[in-house]
Amino acid sequence: MPRLTAVMADFEGKERVHLEKCKQAQMSNTALSIIFYALAKTSGMHLNKIDAPFGGLLMSLYGSSPDSLQKALKLITCKVTSLSPHKQTELEKSIEEARIFFTKLEFPQGLEIIDHLERKFRRL
């Protein structure tokens, strides 16, 4: 029995390490939403109705929380007059994540959208 306990503890430790690595490798939901927004804009897709079913579609694409993705996309597409310092910092980090993504893809149209978003939210 002590051996089984040791093996289980070892397995749980490895699982925890694996989950942490996955969390570090995955972009934030806001960055994922920014990337989706940029791809939608460059393809001519209209984002008129960002509701719960739309969040579900994003969840099926990204495997992340539909509410979080929907809220982030709404934030990006709506007129915003002010943000809390925490939200501003989160948005800046997410924009940078998206910029790195499009830079690595060598996709200048995506970078143009990212630059536009950065200017939009810097003015707040």
HELIX and SHEET records of a PDB file:
HELIX    1   1 PRO A    2  ALA A   25  1                                  24    
HELIX    2   2 ASN A   29  SER A   43  1                                  15    
HELIX    3   3 ALA A   52  TYR A   62  1                                  11    
HELIX    4   4 PRO A   66  THR A   77  1                                  12    
HELIX    5   5 PRO A   85  LEU A  105  1                                  21    
HELIX    6   6 PRO A  108  ARG A  122  1                                  15    
END                                                                             
